[in-house]
Amino acid sequence: MKIARAIERSENRMTTLSQYLSRTQLLQERCRGRRVLHLGCSSGQYLKDRLMRGSLLHWMLRDEAGELHGVDLDGKSLDTMREMGFRHLHEGNAEELEKLDLKETFDIVLAGDLLEHITKPGSMLEGVRRFLKPTGSFIVSTNNAFGLHYQLRRWSGQYVEHVEHVCFYSPETLLHLFERHGYDIAEMYGAYTEPPYSWKQKVKFAIGQPLFKLVPVLAGTIIVVATPKIAS
């Protein structure tokens, strides 16, 4: 995927995203042939639903990654995944990665739609560093605080938030968060999480896609590709 400019920042630190794309496609491309550590790999109570819809991210990465490891708090969901043939699954807390008994390093550490669930995001960002190879990348996708469909639901009185979500981020606050914990953001995109599967979703997607391509910062999902800062 060729990117001319993924992030544009003005003097007042406003961040403009230059592309609107598929989260799944980008993550599959970046993980292809790589050693990948996937945080929050099971989707917990939503595991069976996502397996039925074919939208479980860990499943979609299994045939792409050279070697795929997963970390999740939900031991029962990990057991279900093991029964389905998944390997290299580790029960652990993404906010306490220093306790994870894993001595390996990876080309990619991935947290797909996990950050909005995390109480101590800085702990996760700092814990990830020991698992990254020197040339590795930390890729995060999360909800966009300024996503247009969230605002429309709020204005129309139809907004309901996921009970496990504790924080939404903007491009600017993501930039500040990653910089505070020793990362450089190399790329940032607006994205959609998964293709529409009902006819209503397909109609909405067809209407919204041209707008989001024109103004990616209105997308519902933000993807960050970050690398640890090199000590001077």
Salt bridges, closest charged atoms under 4 A:
GLU8 OE2 - ARG5 NH2 3.03
ASP49 OD2 - ARG53 NH1 2.74
GLU64 OE1 - ARG32 NE 2.73
GLU67 OE2 - ARG35 NH2 2.89
GLU67 OE2 - HIS69 NE2 2.67
ASP79 OD1 - ARG82 NH1 2.89
GLU96 OE1 - LYS99 NZ 3.39
GLU104 OE1 - ARG35 NH2 2.32
GLU104 OE1 - HIS69 NE2 3.97
ASP107 OD1 - LYS133 NZ 3.34
ASP113 OD1 - ARG23 NH1 3.48
GLU126 OE2 - HIS181 ND1 2.62
GLU161 OE2 - HIS165 ND1 2.68
GLU164 OE1 - HIS117 ND1 3.51
GLU179 OE2 - ARG9 NH1 3.40
GLU179 OE1 - ARG13 NH2 2.71
ASP184 OD1 - LYS229 NZ 2.57
GLU187 OE1 - ARG30 NH2 2.64
GLU194 OE2 - ARG53 NH2 2.79
